[in-house]
Amino acid sequence: MRAANKRASDEPVDEEARRKKAAARARRMLKNKADSMPVVEATGPRQKRMVDAELVPPSPRGGLLEVFQQPYLLKLIVSRQLAQMYAASLLGLAWSYVQPAMRFGIYYVVMGFILNLHDGVPYFAIHLFTGIVVVHYFGETWGGGTRSIWSNKALVQKMRMPRELFPVASMLVAAYHTLPQVLVLIVFCLIAGWHLTWGAVAAGVLGTLILVTFAGALALFFAALNVFYRDFQNIVQTIMQFMHFLVPMMYPFGRVWKAHNEHPWLYQIYIANPVAQSVILFQKFFWYSLVDHPHREIKGRSFPPDMWVRGVITLGVCLVLVWLAQKFFSRVEGKFPERM
């Protein structure tokens, strides 16, 4: 074997033949490349491409209007939030019934029987549950909207979409959770002999508009603030712990009306609360339609004497709050990515 290697190393290398083979191989490669990628010579005058358009920022500036112009995207965000809430959950949507039912049971026993606040209030259970439904929707919209931008920061940083989409999606998620409670309330009202009037329907519509616009304005405003200071989501949770006591649901409005002569300023502050006015208007729609009979006696005044005037004024104020919240949100949303 060593002898064979020695003989092979002693043979002269034909350098010229090796170069010819390499040159032929290079020519074949060039020919194949030329056949696969033909070169077309451009003829004619050379044209320059000029775009005559105004430069616009990459972030959307359509505000709430652009949100409702993209219903498919809004539906996707709502579905995503619901999937996150019910991931690895056994009860799922049933939690929308369990928590209000437990709260209703505790308030009904403690406030109704121990403190005897149900005295003089027919159908006290419907009176109480109506307020729980309103406060539940308001709290879920405000709290969910406050956390909405920060909890979806990955989408906010990477995708072009109206960022108002997330607080609006939180409002729809809250409505999805509150609708079953409203259906339960309607069923019990029908069983109790519910009869509607045009005044009750008008009160329900006005109460809905006040509740939705006020909750939406706060959700939009606090969603922007929570990006800069995370303390605001804790502030919202703290306020909501007392909201059940700041609306006439565990006690009738007549007890509040008795104090308006002795404490007029406290009464004005109390009745200026849009959530309290929404509760009163919804009670006009659900509860008062059951008790408005000559043979049923209600102690004290059931509603404010200027309920309609206050309601219309409050709705106008809430619409202005929505406009101001939108302006503030649009002004600071450009700083969201760097704060996240």
SULBELZI-V816539 format. One record per pair of residues at least 4 apart in sequence whose ideal C-beta (glycine too) atoms are under 8 Angstrom apart, sorted by the first residue. I is the first residue (numbers start at 1). J is the second residue. D is the distance in Angstrom with one decimal. If there is no record, write none. Layout:
<<I & J & D> <I & J & D>>
This chain:
<<1 & 5 & 6.6> <2 & 6 & 6.3> <3 & 7 & 6.5> <4 & 8 & 6.5> <5 & 9 & 6.3> <6 & 10 & 6.4> <7 & 11 & 7.0> <13 & 18 & 7.3> <14 & 18 & 6.4> <15 & 19 & 6.5> <16 & 20 & 6.5> <17 & 21 & 6.5> <18 & 22 & 6.4> <19 & 23 & 6.3> <20 & 24 & 6.3> <21 & 25 & 6.3> <22 & 26 & 6.4> <23 & 27 & 6.5> <24 & 28 & 6.5> <25 & 29 & 6.5> <26 & 30 & 6.4> <27 & 31 & 6.3> <28 & 32 & 6.3> <29 & 33 & 6.3> <30 & 34 & 6.2> <31 & 35 & 6.4> <32 & 36 & 6.3> <33 & 37 & 6.2> <34 & 38 & 7.1> <34 & 39 & 7.5> <57 & 61 & 6.9> <57 & 334 & 7.9> <58 & 160 & 6.1> <59 & 160 & 6.7> <59 & 333 & 7.1> <59 & 334 & 6.4> <60 & 66 & 5.8> <60 & 160 & 6.2> <60 & 161 & 6.4> <60 & 162 & 4.6> <60 & 163 & 7.7> <61 & 66 & 7.9> <61 & 330 & 6.8> <62 & 66 & 2.5> <62 & 67 & 7.6> <62 & 69 & 7.0> <62 & 162 & 5.6> <63 & 67 & 7.5> <63 & 162 & 6.8> <63 & 164 & 6.0> <63 & 326 & 5.3> <63 & 329 & 7.8> <63 & 330 & 5.9> <64 & 68 & 6.8> <64 & 162 & 7.9> <64 & 164 & 5.4> <64 & 168 & 7.1> <64 & 322 & 7.9> <64 & 326 & 5.9> <65 & 69 & 6.4> <66 & 70 & 6.7> <66 & 162 & 4.4> <66 & 164 & 7.8> <67 & 74 & 6.3> <67 & 162 & 5.0> <67 & 164 & 5.2> <67 & 165 & 5.1> <67 & 168 & 5.2> <68 & 74 & 7.5> <68 & 168 & 8.0> <70 & 74 & 6.2> <70 & 161 & 7.7> <70 & 162 & 7.4> <70 & 165 & 7.6> <71 & 75 & 6.2> <72 & 76 & 6.7> <73 & 77 & 6.6> <73 & 161 & 6.4> <73 & 165 & 6.8> <74 & 78 & 6.4> <74 & 165 & 6.1> <74 & 168 & 6.7> <74 & 169 & 6.3> <74 & 172 & 7.4> <75 & 79 & 6.2> <76 & 80 & 6.3> <77 & 81 & 6.5> <77 & 152 & 7.8> <77 & 165 & 5.8> <77 & 166 & 6.7> <77 & 169 & 4.3> <78 & 82 & 6.4> <78 & 169 & 4.9> <78 & 172 & 5.0> <78 & 173 & 6.0> <78 & 176 & 7.5> <79 & 83 & 6.2> <80 & 84 & 6.5> <81 & 85 & 6.4> <81 & 144 & 8.0> <81 & 169 & 5.9> <81 & 170 & 7.2> <81 & 173 & 5.3> <82 & 86 & 6.2> <82 & 173 & 6.3> <82 & 176 & 7.0> <83 & 87 & 6.3> <85 & 89 & 7.5> <85 & 173 & 7.6> <86 & 92 & 4.6> <86 & 93 & 7.3> <89 & 95 & 7.4> <91 & 95 & 5.3> <91 & 98 & 6.8> <93 & 97 & 7.9> <93 & 177 & 7.5> <93 & 180 & 7.3> <94 & 98 & 6.0> <95 & 99 & 6.1> <96 & 100 & 7.3> <96 & 177 & 4.2> <96 & 178 & 7.5> <96 & 180 & 5.7> <96 & 181 & 6.9> <97 & 101 & 5.7> <97 & 180 & 6.4> <97 & 181 & 7.3> <97 & 184 & 7.7> <98 & 102 & 6.3> <99 & 103 & 6.4> <100 & 104 & 6.0> <100 & 129 & 8.0> <100 & 132 & 5.5> <100 & 133 & 7.3> <100 & 136 & 5.7> <100 & 181 & 5.7> <101 & 105 & 6.4> <102 & 106 & 6.5> <103 & 107 & 6.2> <103 & 132 & 6.1> <103 & 244 & 7.9> <104 & 108 & 5.8> <104 & 125 & 7.8> <104 & 128 & 6.5> <104 & 129 & 5.7> <104 & 132 & 5.7> <105 & 109 & 6.4> <106 & 110 & 5.9> <107 & 111 & 5.1> <107 & 112 & 7.6> <107 & 128 & 5.9> <107 & 132 & 7.5> <107 & 244 & 7.5> <107 & 250 & 5.5> <108 & 112 & 5.0> <108 & 113 & 7.8> <108 & 124 & 7.6> <108 & 125 & 6.2> <108 & 128 & 6.0> <109 & 113 & 5.7> <109 & 114 & 6.7> <110 & 114 & 5.0> <110 & 115 & 6.5> <111 & 115 & 5.3> <111 & 117 & 4.8> <111 & 118 & 7.4> <111 & 128 & 7.5> <111 & 250 & 4.3> <111 & 251 & 7.1> <112 & 116 & 7.6> <112 & 117 & 6.2> <112 & 118 & 3.9> <112 & 124 & 5.6> <112 & 128 & 7.4> <113 & 118 & 7.2> <117 & 121 & 7.5> <117 & 124 & 8.0> <117 & 250 & 6.2> <117 & 251 & 4.9> <117 & 252 & 7.7> <117 & 255 & 8.0> <118 & 124 & 3.8> <119 & 299 & 7.3> <120 & 252 & 7.1> <120 & 254 & 7.6> <120 & 297 & 7.5> <120 & 298 & 6.4> <120 & 299 & 3.1> <120 & 300 & 7.0> <121 & 127 & 5.7> <121 & 252 & 5.0> <121 & 298 & 7.2> <121 & 299 & 7.7> <122 & 290 & 7.3> <122 & 291 & 4.6> <122 & 296 & 5.2> <122 & 298 & 6.8> <123 & 127 & 6.1> <123 & 192 & 6.3> <123 & 287 & 6.2> <123 & 290 & 5.1> <123 & 291 & 6.0> <124 & 128 & 6.1> <125 & 129 & 6.1> <125 & 188 & 7.7> <126 & 130 & 6.2> <126 & 185 & 7.1> <126 & 188 & 6.3> <126 & 189 & 6.4> <126 & 192 & 6.9> <126 & 286 & 6.2> <126 & 287 & 5.1> <126 & 290 & 6.5> <127 & 131 & 7.3> <127 & 249 & 7.0> <127 & 252 & 7.2> <127 & 283 & 6.3> <127 & 287 & 4.8> <128 & 132 & 6.5> <128 & 249 & 5.6> <128 & 250 & 6.4> <129 & 133 & 6.4> <129 & 181 & 7.9> <129 & 185 & 5.8> <129 & 188 & 7.7> <130 & 134 & 6.8> <130 & 185 & 6.6> <130 & 249 & 6.9> <130 & 279 & 7.0> <130 & 282 & 5.2> <130 & 283 & 5.2> <130 & 286 & 4.9> <130 & 287 & 5.6> <131 & 135 & 6.1> <131 & 244 & 7.6> <131 & 247 & 5.6> <131 & 248 & 7.2> <131 & 249 & 2.3> <131 & 250 & 7.4> <131 & 279 & 4.7> <131 & 282 & 7.8> <131 & 283 & 7.3> <132 & 136 & 5.9> <132 & 181 & 7.8> <132 & 244 & 7.6> <132 & 249 & 6.6> <133 & 137 & 6.7> <133 & 178 & 6.3> <133 & 181 & 4.9> <133 & 182 & 6.1> <133 & 185 & 6.1> <133 & 282 & 7.5> <134 & 138 & 6.4> <134 & 207 & 7.7> <134 & 211 & 6.3> <134 & 247 & 7.4> <134 & 249 & 7.9> <134 & 275 & 6.9> <134 & 278 & 5.3> <134 & 279 & 4.9> <134 & 282 & 5.5> <135 & 139 & 6.0> <135 & 243 & 5.4> <135 & 244 & 5.8> <135 & 247 & 6.4> <135 & 249 & 7.2> <135 & 275 & 6.8> <135 & 279 & 7.3> <136 & 140 & 6.2> <136 & 177 & 7.8> <136 & 178 & 6.0> <136 & 181 & 6.8> <137 & 141 & 6.1> <137 & 174 & 5.4> <137 & 175 & 7.0> <137 & 178 & 4.3> <137 & 211 & 6.7> <137 & 215 & 7.1> <138 & 142 & 6.1> <138 & 211 & 6.3> <138 & 214 & 7.7> <138 & 215 & 5.0> <138 & 243 & 7.2> <138 & 275 & 5.4> <138 & 278 & 7.6> <139 & 143 & 5.8> <139 & 240 & 4.5> <139 & 243 & 6.5> <140 & 144 & 5.6> <140 & 170 & 7.8> <140 & 173 & 7.5> <140 & 174 & 3.9> <140 & 177 & 6.2> <140 & 178 & 7.2> <141 & 145 & 5.8> <141 & 170 & 6.2> <141 & 171 & 5.0> <141 & 174 & 4.3> <141 & 215 & 4.0> <141 & 216 & 7.1> <141 & 218 & 8.0> <141 & 219 & 5.5> <142 & 146 & 6.3> <142 & 215 & 5.8> <142 & 218 & 5.0> <142 & 219 & 5.7> <142 & 222 & 7.0> <142 & 236 & 5.7> <142 & 240 & 7.1> <143 & 147 & 6.8> <143 & 233 & 7.2> <143 & 236 & 5.3> <143 & 237 & 6.6> <143 & 240 & 6.6> <144 & 148 & 6.1> <144 & 170 & 3.6> <144 & 171 & 8.0> <144 & 173 & 6.2> <144 & 174 & 6.1> <144 & 219 & 7.4> <145 & 166 & 7.8> <145 & 167 & 4.0> <145 & 170 & 4.2> <145 & 171 & 6.7> <145 & 215 & 7.7> <145 & 216 & 7.6> <145 & 218 & 7.3> <145 & 219 & 2.4> <145 & 220 & 6.8> <145 & 222 & 6.7> <145 & 223 & 5.2> <146 & 219 & 6.6> <146 & 222 & 4.1> <146 & 223 & 5.7> <146 & 225 & 7.9> <146 & 226 & 5.1> <146 & 232 & 6.1> <146 & 233 & 5.0> <146 & 236 & 5.1> <147 & 151 & 5.1> <147 & 170 & 8.0> <147 & 223 & 7.8> <147 & 226 & 6.6> <147 & 233 & 5.5> <148 & 152 & 6.3> <148 & 166 & 3.8> <148 & 167 & 5.2> <148 & 169 & 6.8> <148 & 170 & 4.7> <148 & 219 & 7.4> <148 & 223 & 5.4> <149 & 153 & 7.1> <149 & 156 & 6.2> <149 & 163 & 6.5> <149 & 166 & 5.6> <149 & 167 & 7.6> <149 & 223 & 4.8> <149 & 224 & 7.1> <149 & 226 & 6.8> <149 & 227 & 5.4> <149 & 336 & 6.6> <150 & 226 & 5.8> <150 & 227 & 6.1> <150 & 230 & 7.3> <150 & 340 & 7.3> <152 & 156 & 5.9> <152 & 166 & 5.2> <153 & 157 & 6.0> <153 & 340 & 4.5> <154 & 158 & 6.3> <155 & 159 & 5.2> <155 & 161 & 7.2> <156 & 163 & 6.0> <156 & 166 & 7.7> <156 & 336 & 5.7> <156 & 337 & 6.8> <156 & 340 & 6.8> <157 & 337 & 5.0> <157 & 340 & 6.1> <161 & 165 & 5.7> <163 & 329 & 7.5> <163 & 333 & 5.2> <163 & 336 & 6.7> <164 & 168 & 6.0> <164 & 220 & 6.5> <164 & 326 & 7.3> <164 & 329 & 6.3> <165 & 169 & 6.0> <166 & 170 & 6.7> <166 & 223 & 6.8> <167 & 171 & 6.8> <167 & 216 & 7.2> <167 & 219 & 4.3> <167 & 220 & 5.0> <167 & 223 & 4.7> <168 & 172 & 6.8> <168 & 216 & 7.4> <169 & 173 & 6.3> <170 & 174 & 6.4> <170 & 219 & 6.0> <171 & 175 & 6.5> <171 & 212 & 7.2> <171 & 215 & 6.8> <171 & 216 & 5.7> <171 & 219 & 6.4> <172 & 176 & 6.4> <173 & 177 & 6.7> <174 & 178 & 6.0> <174 & 215 & 7.8> <175 & 179 & 6.1> <177 & 181 & 7.9> <178 & 182 & 6.2> <179 & 183 & 6.5> <180 & 184 & 6.5> <181 & 185 & 6.4> <182 & 186 & 6.4> <183 & 187 & 6.5> <184 & 188 & 6.6> <185 & 189 & 6.3> <185 & 286 & 6.2> <186 & 190 & 6.3> <186 & 194 & 7.7> <186 & 286 & 8.0> <187 & 191 & 6.5> <188 & 192 & 6.3> <189 & 194 & 3.8> <189 & 286 & 5.6> <189 & 289 & 7.4> <189 & 290 & 6.5> <190 & 194 & 5.1> <192 & 290 & 5.3> <193 & 290 & 6.5> <194 & 286 & 7.7> <194 & 289 & 5.7> <194 & 290 & 6.1> <195 & 289 & 5.8> <196 & 200 & 5.2> <196 & 201 & 6.0> <196 & 285 & 8.0> <196 & 289 & 5.9> <197 & 201 & 7.2> <197 & 289 & 6.8> <198 & 202 & 6.3> <199 & 203 & 6.4> <199 & 284 & 7.4> <200 & 204 & 6.5> <200 & 284 & 5.9> <200 & 285 & 4.9> <200 & 288 & 7.0> <200 & 289 & 5.0> <201 & 205 & 6.5> <201 & 285 & 7.1> <202 & 206 & 6.2> <203 & 207 & 6.0> <203 & 281 & 4.5> <203 & 282 & 7.6> <203 & 284 & 3.8> <203 & 285 & 5.0> <203 & 307 & 7.9> <203 & 311 & 7.9> <204 & 208 & 6.3> <204 & 281 & 6.9> <204 & 282 & 6.6> <204 & 284 & 7.6> <204 & 285 & 3.5> <204 & 286 & 7.9> <205 & 209 & 6.5> <206 & 210 & 6.4> <206 & 281 & 5.5> <206 & 308 & 7.9> <206 & 311 & 4.9> <206 & 312 & 7.4> <206 & 315 & 6.6> <207 & 211 & 6.2> <207 & 277 & 7.4> <207 & 278 & 4.6> <207 & 279 & 7.9> <207 & 280 & 7.7> <207 & 281 & 3.1> <207 & 282 & 4.7> <207 & 284 & 7.7> <207 & 285 & 6.7> <207 & 311 & 7.6> <208 & 212 & 6.1> <208 & 278 & 7.9> <209 & 213 & 6.1> <209 & 315 & 5.5> <209 & 318 & 7.9> <210 & 214 & 5.9> <210 & 274 & 5.3> <210 & 277 & 6.0> <210 & 278 & 5.0> <210 & 281 & 7.2> <210 & 311 & 6.6> <210 & 314 & 5.6> <210 & 315 & 5.3> <210 & 318 & 5.8> <211 & 215 & 6.0> <211 & 274 & 7.4> <211 & 275 & 7.2> <211 & 278 & 4.2> <212 & 216 & 5.9> <213 & 217 & 6.3> <213 & 315 & 6.9> <213 & 318 & 3.9> <213 & 319 & 5.9> <213 & 321 & 7.3> <213 & 322 & 5.5> <214 & 218 & 6.6> <214 & 274 & 4.2> <214 & 275 & 7.1> <214 & 278 & 7.7> <214 & 318 & 4.6> <214 & 321 & 6.9> <215 & 219 & 6.1> <216 & 220 & 6.3> <216 & 322 & 6.1> <216 & 325 & 7.9> <217 & 221 & 6.2> <217 & 318 & 6.4> <217 & 321 & 3.9> <217 & 322 & 4.5> <217 & 324 & 7.6> <217 & 325 & 4.5> <218 & 222 & 5.8> <218 & 321 & 7.9> <218 & 325 & 7.6> <219 & 223 & 6.0> <220 & 224 & 7.1> <220 & 322 & 7.3> <220 & 325 & 4.1> <220 & 326 & 6.5> <220 & 329 & 5.3> <221 & 225 & 6.6> <221 & 321 & 7.9> <221 & 324 & 7.8> <221 & 325 & 4.2> <221 & 328 & 6.1> <221 & 329 & 7.2> <222 & 226 & 5.8> <222 & 232 & 5.4> <222 & 233 & 7.8> <222 & 236 & 6.3> <223 & 227 & 7.4> <223 & 329 & 7.3> <224 & 228 & 7.7> <224 & 328 & 6.3> <224 & 329 & 4.9> <224 & 332 & 5.2> <224 & 333 & 6.8> <225 & 229 & 6.2> <225 & 232 & 4.8> <226 & 230 & 6.2> <226 & 232 & 4.5> <226 & 233 & 5.4> <227 & 332 & 7.8> <227 & 335 & 7.9> <227 & 336 & 5.4> <227 & 339 & 5.3> <227 & 340 & 6.9> <228 & 332 & 7.6> <228 & 335 & 7.8> <228 & 339 & 5.9> <230 & 234 & 7.7> <231 & 235 & 6.2> <232 & 236 & 6.5> <233 & 237 & 6.7> <234 & 238 & 6.4> <235 & 239 & 6.5> <236 & 240 & 6.3> <237 & 241 & 6.9> <238 & 242 & 7.8> <239 & 243 & 6.5> <242 & 246 & 6.1> <243 & 247 & 6.8> <243 & 275 & 6.6> <244 & 249 & 6.9> <244 & 250 & 6.8> <245 & 250 & 7.2> <246 & 270 & 7.2> <246 & 273 & 6.2> <246 & 275 & 7.3> <246 & 276 & 6.5> <247 & 273 & 7.1> <247 & 275 & 5.7> <247 & 276 & 4.5> <247 & 279 & 4.4> <248 & 252 & 6.3> <248 & 253 & 4.3> <248 & 255 & 7.8> <248 & 256 & 5.9> <248 & 276 & 6.6> <248 & 279 & 6.3> <248 & 280 & 6.5> <248 & 283 & 7.7> <249 & 279 & 5.8> <251 & 255 & 5.0> <251 & 256 & 7.7> <252 & 298 & 7.9> <252 & 299 & 7.6> <252 & 300 & 6.3> <252 & 302 & 7.0> <253 & 257 & 6.1> <253 & 280 & 6.4> <253 & 300 & 7.6> <253 & 301 & 6.6> <253 & 302 & 6.1> <253 & 303 & 6.2> <253 & 304 & 7.2> <254 & 258 & 6.6> <254 & 298 & 7.7> <254 & 299 & 6.1> <254 & 300 & 2.2> <254 & 301 & 5.2> <254 & 302 & 6.8> <255 & 259 & 7.3> <255 & 300 & 6.9> <256 & 260 & 7.1> <256 & 267 & 6.8> <256 & 270 & 6.2> <256 & 271 & 7.7> <257 & 267 & 8.0> <257 & 300 & 6.3> <257 & 301 & 4.6> <257 & 304 & 7.4> <258 & 300 & 6.7> <259 & 263 & 5.2> <259 & 266 & 7.0> <259 & 267 & 6.3> <260 & 264 & 6.0> <260 & 267 & 3.8> <263 & 267 & 6.0> <264 & 268 & 6.4> <265 & 269 & 6.4> <266 & 270 & 6.1> <267 & 271 & 6.1> <268 & 272 & 6.1> <269 & 273 & 7.7> <270 & 276 & 6.4> <271 & 276 & 6.4> <271 & 277 & 7.1> <271 & 304 & 6.1> <271 & 310 & 6.8> <272 & 314 & 7.8> <273 & 277 & 6.8> <274 & 278 & 6.3> <274 & 314 & 5.3> <274 & 317 & 7.8> <274 & 318 & 6.0> <275 & 279 & 6.5> <276 & 280 & 6.5> <277 & 281 & 6.3> <277 & 307 & 7.8> <277 & 310 & 6.3> <277 & 311 & 5.9> <277 & 314 & 5.5> <278 & 282 & 6.2> <279 & 283 & 6.3> <280 & 284 & 6.6> <280 & 303 & 5.8> <280 & 304 & 7.0> <280 & 307 & 6.4> <281 & 285 & 6.7> <281 & 307 & 7.3> <281 & 311 & 6.2> <282 & 286 & 6.0> <283 & 287 & 4.4> <283 & 288 & 6.1> <283 & 302 & 7.8> <283 & 303 & 7.8> <284 & 288 & 5.0> <284 & 289 & 7.9> <284 & 303 & 6.3> <284 & 307 & 7.5> <285 & 289 & 6.9> <286 & 290 & 7.7> <287 & 291 & 6.6> <288 & 292 & 5.4> <288 & 302 & 6.3> <288 & 303 & 7.6> <291 & 296 & 5.1> <291 & 298 & 6.1> <291 & 302 & 8.0> <292 & 296 & 7.8> <298 & 302 & 5.7> <301 & 305 & 7.5> <303 & 307 & 4.9> <304 & 310 & 6.4> <306 & 310 & 5.2> <307 & 311 & 6.1> <308 & 312 & 6.5> <309 & 313 & 6.4> <310 & 314 & 5.9> <311 & 315 & 6.4> <312 & 316 & 6.7> <313 & 317 & 6.5> <314 & 318 & 6.2> <315 & 319 & 6.6> <316 & 320 & 6.7> <317 & 321 & 6.5> <318 & 322 & 6.7> <319 & 323 & 6.7> <320 & 324 & 6.3> <321 & 325 & 6.1> <322 & 326 & 6.4> <323 & 327 & 6.6> <324 & 328 & 6.3> <325 & 329 & 6.1> <326 & 330 & 6.2> <327 & 331 & 6.4> <328 & 332 & 6.5> <329 & 333 & 5.8> <332 & 336 & 7.5> <335 & 339 & 5.7> <336 & 340 & 6.2>>
